[in-house]
Amino acid sequence: MTNVRYRFGRHALDLAKRELLHGAVPVGLPARVFECLAHLIEHRERAVDRDELARVVFSRSDVSDAQLAQIILRSRRAIGDDGQEQRMIRTVPRFGFRWVAPTTVEQVPAVQEAPSPSAPDGVEPVSHVMPPAPLAMPAPSPSLPRSPAPPQDRPRSEEPDATPLAPRAPRRERRGPMATLFVLALALAALAAAFAWQQHARPAPAAPVADAEPRRAIMVLPTRVEGPGDVAWARLGLMDYLADRIRRGGLPALPSDTTLNLLRDAGSARPAPDIRAMRDAARVDWIVESRASGENGRWTVRLRATDRHGLVQRGQARDKDLLEAARLAGDRLLAALGGDAAEVEGEPPPGLDERLQRAQSAMLANELDTARRILNEAPELQRAQPQLRYRLAQVDFRAGEYRRGLATLDALLAGEPAHGDPTFRARLLNSRGAMLIRLDRYPEAERSYDASIAMLERNGSPVELGHALNGRGVTRSSQGRFDAALSDLGRARVQLLRNGDALAVARVDANLGNLAMDRQRPAQAVGYFEKAARDFESMGAVNELAGISGMLISARLQLLDPEAALAESDRAWTLLPRIRDPAQRANILLGRAEALLAVGRLGEAGKLLAMPEAARVVPGDYKRRDYLRMELARQAGDPRAVVSIADAALTDWPPARRPQLRAWLQLRRGQAAQGLDLPVSGDMLAGDTVPQRLLRALRDGPAGEPGYRDALALAEQRAIPAEVAAAVEAYARWRLARGQTAEAGGLAGRVAPWADQDFGLALLQVALYARLGQREQWEAALVRARALAGERPIPAELLAPLPPDPLPRP
């Protein structure tokens, strides 16, 4: 007894075993896909009508075009075909499909097999259950999203783009908000995009990711809108709404702010973008274009999705309500893409839904006052809804009103909706963690993320879990628990990578850079930051670029590379007109002031530090402006101002807040005080960092050599160039003051290569050669110091000409 096996290319379809082989390897195949392939191959001599194929695959003919297109799409994917090439399954317009691949029929011996157990109710049986796959086995191509449970049935029309309206399911009384926050936890300012996450996301079960290939996301472009009334909001509002529907259907979709960053446009009309260039920049597979037109009291929404192979899927619907037309069209497109378009509880009522989308549109356009007004003008019943209150918290976050937003979140967490909806509660906790990070309250933020992660690990989507892990990683790094932070960020990267959101992955990379900075490893941090910056720039993510600019500047300065720091500040400076977040803007101003100080452009730096906008810094940047003002006074040669600014800053500076920055300010204050014959305060000497060891050595005066030696040893052990330079400069000057010129020369020789780029070390070279009486070397060193000085004064005693070097004796 023999069985029939059809062979085509490298594939074979075994009818008796109900399995598809790729070479000799069985390919897991859902039953409906198997039936589709088998029927098309068995009737390859003719075209198969859509109704006939629907009866075979679904056991009925009243199947929507979207459902049948989904099966065809999955069948093509299983055999390596696609809708553009149609090498095996060809679409016959207005009729059906035909098998066109060269096929041979093989007779193979029958094998008796034990019957398979029945599949559970509601689960589509699989034609072949594969053994555990080896790790090297390739994952399915990511050009098509995952295969969901079959969507709701809808009548079929002649054209896929003209699917008639399905009977509208009764809209349930929606209970529980489904707005979503995604955590953006860059150390200085990149948290602002945290609230651009989906607003109604439906959680999908977390899945193992060890062998999963990253899925590339779907990008939804702004909607082209033509119609009566005030519909300007719909350009961005519908874009965000449709992206949300796709995410709710279990498919990855880029956040709307990411799309707008790529478009570099948040408010005005713009010509049709270059789809290929957009796809490459965003690293997505599908790009969705949409158009909404209103006429005679009804709206028509047309959607067109194009993948990287040129395959096109469409969705269209009409309704008197614009959002409802978008919902129906989006669900039809979603079904064609392989998502689940089933109705989900938790959506806002229609009136509130439109108001929320209007507010979201304003937020995406950086019109925060408009968004707040839209929400506050809502009727009293709507204002009491958790969805609207949550959106107000989003506006507060974007506007830098963190304490007010935190109070709103705490009230929502105490309410019944948060207790009755674990997913919503997890999102509120994520939002709360982001607020607390901005308020520099890291232990509390970590506890919020702990609670969120506990919920999401039980029943949550990989995306939400990834963002929660990312946020917790930041809190742990900020508290010095680096191994735990690294574990969280690594897990976050895996979760987000598999969802295809390249921007979210780049944010994790930036946070890995922040972790390296927290661990005092600036060279390692630069590598992370540069990679993240390239990704941010390629995706037009201006907020993220601004967020890491301050850290990159600090890292460059720790590496004694002021020119690179200035170039980074130049790049960030060009972003300032496009940044609305006050904390982000302050970060750019302070970062540029820091870079300008490093190259001696004191006047420009002073103007930036005097701007009221520069004083609007987040607690995570605690006292940074005060330190830079003190540094400006030090560079300008005004020790009294240094002491005054430092004393004022230290008055209310808790030792646990930014202890490293506090220690450097204490050292600079002590050095200035010494020149004024002022005492060094004893309460500033605790701790064992490089600046604190130098400060103790300074206090010990003539007996300070062991302290300087210990400070230099620690600096060389940590291998941070700026710390080594500071320790060498202080130690060498101490030796010069005691006439130990040779010893000072030995110290200066350790850092001589850096004297070409660091002004303090260049001055040390001038002082050393002046003491040695080496005129030629002194002149060369003075030229180098003047080139680096900018507006920084050179001490008068170093400018006095030396006598000519004596002529060599004959």
C-alpha angles and dihedrals in degrees: 000000000000138000129218120246123182115211123198123165108319092336133087130189114210110201097193096048091037091224140128118223126203101198100316095328118102115232118214108243130183113234095247092052089050091051091049094051094043094051094046092048094045090052096038091132090074144024115271117226117236093239092050092050091046091053091051096045102035100022089238137065101222092090124135122244088241092058093047091045088054092056092047090049092051091045092053091048092051092058099036097257129126140195094257101052097029091190093158110014113040124194114231104207116241091359120055141266140311135201108235105165117114104259134188127198119228129192111216130180115267118247120206110229134184114254116263120242116255118264118248118263113280094019119109109233118242118229094221131019110214126216117244107298121235116250092250093058109118117246120231116282111269096223091098123047122238125292112255134193111288112281124235114290120257132180117266125238130195095260126044090218092055101051107162118240113279116230104274113247115231108268108238122224097268116228127189127020118263101194114138134213123201116204117236104183109176110155099245112023118331095103089091094091091056093100096050089083121115117296102212104023116168111218119243121202114267112251135200111269105188095107099019119123112222113263116226113230134238120249121211115201125211114281124253104228129194120169149093127296132020101329102139088110090063094072092073098014095061091043089057093041093053093046087052092051090053092051090048088055091060099259126119115253127177117249111259094241089058091054092049091049088055091049090045088216130099106168121018134066116267136186118269107286126239100265095200093050091046092051092050093047095047095038092226133141103213128041117194120207120190139192129189123193128179126204136153093003096306134098126218118200119192122189129191123187120192123190128206091266093054096257111150128207124182141197128188137174142162129214139148088244116067096212092047091052089050090048094053094044091047093050092050092050090045092055090051090052093052100261132129112256096183120139113265129204119236101054117137119254113269097259094048091042092061092046091052091049091049089053092046090052090054091048092051088052090051091245096135096162090054092049092051092048092050090053097042092050091059118118115268094257092055093045089060093056116107091227092060094044090051091051089053088054087053091054090048090053093050090047093050094248092134100157093051091046090049091053090053092050093048090052091050092049089054092051129093098251091062092050093046096047114050093187093054090046091053090052092049089051091051090051090048090052090053091050092049092050088056089050091051091242097134102163090054091046090052091053090052091052091046091058092045094049091049089057096042094049089058097046118349143106122272089237095057091043090050092054092047091051090048091054094046090049089058093050093049093047091051089054093051097253094129102164092053090046092051090051092051094048092047091051090046092053092053093049094048095041092059090054093058099237101139092182093057090049090051089053090056089050089053090051089051085057090051089051090053089051091050087053089052094247104130096165091056091044092055090059092054093043094049092051092047091046092053090051093046091049094048089052095043092241098162097169091054092047089052091047096059097036093088092050093048090050091051092047092050091050092049086054090051093244104130095163091058089047090053091049089053091050089050089057093047091047091061088058095056097092089056096049120091103170107102093215091051091050091049089050091055092048094049093044091053092046090052092051092046091052090053091059096040100254091138099160094056091045092050092053091052093048090050093056113107088224090063090061091062097091130148120246088253086068091049113171093350092127091049091052092050092049088052090048091051090055091047093050090048091054097247107134095173091058089048092056093044095050093043094049091050092050094047093051093083101016110121112216091234094058112090093332095183094055090044091053093053092049089051091051094050090047090051093049091050091046091053091058089052094045090245122145124257108238113243095220090066096064104075120109137050108251126123095261092046092051089049090049092053090048089051091053091050091058111184090012093051100100096100089052093051091046091050092047092052092047091053092046092052090047091053090044096210106147095215092054092046090050092049092049094046093047093050094044094045093049090050089055094045090053088057096046094254093137098156092051090047089051091053091053093046090050090063091065101028094120090058092054087083091066107023118073096204093054091045089056090049089056090051092050092047095051091044090054090047091049092231101150100184094050091042091054092049091048091048091052089052092048093049090051090055098038102080103172094343114115122239112221111259093232090063093054097058108113118248122225115261116276110264116259115253114260116253 
